[in-house]
Structure formats: C-alpha cells, structure tokens
C-alpha cells in the first residue's frame, strides 16, 4: 500500500498541491470547519473521480450521488486517471452545509497537479502536512476556528499512467547504445509498477544496468588512470561510462517552486563518479562532475528542457565489503512554502552493478603474447615470435633493460576484461609479487582502452603463492549440475586447517567478490614454488566439451625416472 501524504485544512486561501500517481494523500477536513456544519458535498472537475469511504468494512461509494452527513469517520477518496498537462488543471470542491441555511456555509477548494513517474515509488512522507482551504462566501474572514472536531481525512489516489512525466532511467535491459532511446527499455502495462529499476537480477532472464570501472587511461599525456581523474580529458573517455537520463516532462511552471535533487549515499559516492552534460556534448568542458567522492547530492538545473543526460563511471571493483551495487535517486522537492524546509514529493531510483573483472582461459585464441628478453633466452624469444607470427597475433617483448633479467612475466600479471553492453575493456591484473617487472603492467600496458587493477596487502607481506602463475581459470564447465559459463578461477593454497602458505587475503577477497568465476583453492604447498600452472593446464579439444585438462603426475614422473635410470648408477 502506498504511503500517504496529509493535507491539513485551513480557512484562508486555496492551496495548490502537487500529487503523485499512485500515492495517497490524506487531507484533514475536520480540524477547521465553518461553525454549524452538519453536512457536506464533494464535486470534482472532469477527469477526477470522487468516492466516500464510510469505513473499511463497507467499502466505498461515489461521492456525487448525495449530500453526506458530517462524520469524522468518513474519508473522501479522489482519483485522477491521468497526469496533468498544466499546473493546477484539476480541482476538488467541498461545500459545507447547515440544515438552517439555504446556501453553503463555505467551500474548500484544492487545486491538483498530478505528477506521474515511471516507477511507482512513494517516499516516506509521514508527518508532511499540506493545507486545503475553506472559503466562506459571505464573510471576509475564516469561520469555525477552534471547533473541537475529531481529525478526519481526505484521501487522494492516482493510478499509474501509461507514460512517465518524471523519471530517472538507465540501460535496464542491457541493450547498449544502438539508438538514442537505449535507456529505460523495460515496457510496462499501465497497471504494472516499474520496480525493476530498483533491483538487479543475475542470469539469462535477469535485468539491471551495468557500470564499468573506468580504469584505463584514454589521454596518454595524463599521468593517472581515468578513475582517479575528476575531469573528462578527452571524449573517448565517455565511451567507458554508462548513461543515465533524467526526464522531466510536465508543466514548466511546476519547477518554479519545485526542485529536482539527484543524490546517492556517502558509501556509494566513494565508488562512483557522475558527470552532468551542461553544454555541447562535443566539448570536454561541458561535462561537470556533480556526484561522487565528496559530492552526495546535486540540485539539477534544467539545461535541456525535458531531458538531462549524465555519464556515470565506476571507481572501484567489487571487493570485500562492496557487492558492486550502486544506487542513484532523484527526488522532487516542494519548495513552495518559504516558512518550511522543502518537503519530498516522490523519489525515483535506479541501480547499477559494477562489472566484475573476468579472467580469460587459455583455450581461447590469443590476441597478444608477452615475453621477456633476458641474457640467455634469445632462441626462446625467437621461437615465440615465430609462433605468434603463425597465429596472427601481436607480440610484445619486454627488453632486458626494463625487466632487469626477471623473465617471469606470467607471475607478474594476469589478463582479463570487463564488459558492459556498450563496451568491452581489457584489464590487466597486476600481482603483488613486485619483482623487477613490477612497473611493466602500469607503464607498458595501461593506456587507451586497456585498464589496470592491482591488490596489495597493507603490510606488503607476500609469498611465492602470490605470483600469478598461481592464478588460472578453467574454460566454461558444469560441476555437480551447476553451470559456470565463464569457468572457475583456480588458485593454489594449503590444506584446510594447516599453517602453510596461502594467497594473500586481499587477492582472495578480490577474486571471490567478482562472483562470476567462483574460485577453487587447490593444494599446492607441497611444491617448492607452489603454483597451479606447474601441474595443470587447459588445451582446446575438438569434441563437445571443447577442452582437455592436462594434469602433471608426480608418480608418473618418478616412474619414468626409474625406468630411464642406468642400473649401474646409484640413485
């Protein structure tokens, strides 16, 4: 049941009230009435249906069928069937009568502006009071002040209209930017509330908007990543962001004394940044930073009339304590009464999920190969170069003066990607190992359309298991009847309950928080180095499964040594 607003009766002048589709407004018609009132009548302009509800058990009756005895238990229910085209274009009139007077004692007039929005989301408005006025036709001053009538109520209800007048929209169904109407793709019947924008559901039949962590560096001349920059340095940066649109279709005069405020929580503000398009979209200066970090609310000016566009970028990946969900709200505030603070009329909400970092399995065709050239591996590098040429993929060689004879580039980094409907962004995950190659991922791989992420423990304590030769991922698999369409991450550790080595907590937290490739921890502490790539690998296969897992066998290795050992030699 929608929460209710309260309209308080006074005897001074008519009051214009902005009401929300689907939200009940209670009006106290008994607190101040003309003296001698015994009955009342209620009428409305076309498009306004009016009912009387004597009590919960008896239901409701149409109000225009007769004159009603003045009884504190009666409720007047007013229903508008469509949003307003103009300010104050509908009204309700209540006339107060006495059996001793031929003419009404007074009239209560309430002007209505119905503001509908695409999501039928009421705000918690308990305790917010508005005024409805009783006018006495024969007197210049109010009558009946201070009468000890019990408080009653008038209920104003608006059904959800087919279209929204004010709404905050995003790419709910993940359809990308194929056309100018890519946002708010969910189609609703008039009687169906659009609650889906407030939710995010996983799976093939799920829905929800997606946000990328803007972790690349589109302007090579800038010394920091884009998610560390509060400015839009180049227009290519916008391709890594998601679009959010505020639509404000309705009477222009409504916004003379009502404000729209875009806001988020302080928790979410640390993990997201919002830019408002305040000028020509082909100029970087037009994108104003309005939410994120220390900015939690923004009063939205209407630069473009009925539609204001915002670009949203993620600042942080899902991690321990952060599920990846980000909520934005727009609230319509009634600022018409200077004597009181602005009161909320309604709030619309959208929810984004920050896209997870996804590892790519070794069974996919390679796009680029990285190798280190050190003192004694010229033949190896040449052989890799020939394989890359035959495979038609790019080869990047890290020279000796950069790697300082650290050849273990697989241990230094892992490649993956993040994806939204409008953009796929490769992202390198830099290990906390920090050998001589520690600067290579940031200095040589981070750049336009290539992101960067790393996790390091605060105390800098790492073990050999924190090298990313100890981080692999399977191809898509089905295990115990459950599908893992992106495979499962494999990391090496020790036996449960033992005190051996494990991958550092911050890396494990990061991998588990991505959700889409649930990690499996394998026992590797029996090895001197202790990496999963020392004993398993995945290769493509032509059958239905599409791959084979190659698993090294210490027993088979020992048996082979025994078979090849010269009997005349000692062990």
Phi, psi and omega in degrees: 000131181297146174289158191245145169265163182237129176252118182265133182283138169225176185238042185243303184201161179295153179235135175268130185237132172268122180246161185245137177303129178084359182250128180279136177243118179270130180240122179284106181260004186246348184286337181207106184224160176298143180296137179091004180295128177239333183217168176210158173234152181230131177225155177223160177288164179305140183094354178245116176263137186234135180229157173245132178245102181297318178195176184294328186280325187273354179077212184227155178230156176294137188280336187274013181273338183194176174272141187250139174292141183286107187222128185295345181275350182281143172241138176259124184246119182247128183236122172261138187264355179204155179291158184286147173269330181226163178292133177059037184273001175224156176206161175242135179239127177244124178253136182257134188231155172232145179293345182264357181235134180286334182253157178301145176287325182193167176235139170255124183239126178236114177276137186240135167237114182269116177256114178262156175215161193291334177247124184279078188241101178285152173265157177286095189250017178303132177091000176268122186246137171244175183241138168241134191257140170259121179255131178266117187293331185260358185232152178269352183231160182296152175244160169076016180293137175084007179292139185278056178276145176290144181295137175237199183205151170242131184251125178249120184233138180233124177287158180294124180279167182297327183238158181264145173262323178228123181203152173251120190234156178210181182280079188293321185261014174057051182256001174075197187248046182293331180213179184288351182250034187289342181273159175055054184283346184290123179263135185236149168284156182303327184272000186257118179289140180271080179271350187298331181294341179270004184232164174220121187239128177286163168104169182301327179261011181280184181201160179146149180279151185240141182236133177267142166286121185277071191259015175265193177220092186286335176258103184300337181282349180273139186272002183229166175289158183295328180283358172258002186248127181274006180236155171271110185274331178209156185293335178298335179299330182292336180293340179270001184251160175259151183261138174233136186237131173256115179257130183230065178275125181167181179302129182298327182294341179302325186272006173291324180230024173228144182239150174250126181239124174267131185209162176213174179280159177297328178295312180291328183297335178287347188240009185207158175220139183237133175246134177261132178283107186249011181193201179301131186288353178265013179236128181299327182293345182284347186262103185266129176287115187240337178221150176118146182063253182269003181254116183247348178213156184207121175282119191274114171284150182264079181290325189243026176075250188276352186213125176243133184254141179230145175248131188240131177234142174279146178251336186224143174281158170307142184199184178303125181084000179222110182286343184101354180274134180231131180245139172237147181227145168238130183239131173271122182250133174274113183245025187281338183256109183292340183281346182232159175291157182299137181252140181286138177264309174200168179227133173250146189225142169232152182234130173251155167242131177291128182298136180284156171282130186239128176280151177253134181284161182286354179277350179280152177299137181286145174255326182209142180241135178247136180213150178257137173262119179238191190301318193237030182234031182300317180296321179296313180298319179297320180295319178295321179298321179292319177297318179297321179296316180293326180280349180071031180243160182287144177242127176244121182253125175272115185288165185295325181291343175266322184271345178051046177067020170267104186270352192272069184291331176296328179284337185278330188207160174227139182260141177206201182202164168235154189213136170231168181303330184263353187197139168244129186234116174293142183223127177270133177259112184273125183286159177279007182301315174053057171276207180291345179268009191300333181270348187298311182299320183285319185276330187251337184254316176303132180178198178301124178059030171217110187272175185215138175213148176212161175221127179226139177293149183297324182273005177063014182275115179228162177236179178298338180286349180273000170284148189273008160293345178263020180226111179228172177219142178278162168293175176305134184221163169240122182232124181054039178081358181255134181272139173236085189295342177251011180081186179231139178286140179241123176232153180265146178205206180245182179286146179304132178088351180272170182254024182282192184284149173218159172298140183303148189301321184294326177288317178298318178300316180298313183295318179294325184290341181288338171073321193279346178227070188307124185290149171241129181261123182255153181281113180233357187291352176283346179269151179296313177277308174087053178240142180294333181284359174283338184225000175214153177202159179245137178230152179295151176221150187278000184269190185297325179293323175089358180201166170229145174261121177268121185239120179289143181243111176301323179297315179295324179295315180296321178295321179296318177299319180296320181292325184270353182291137177288122183302335182279349181267153175277162179297000000 
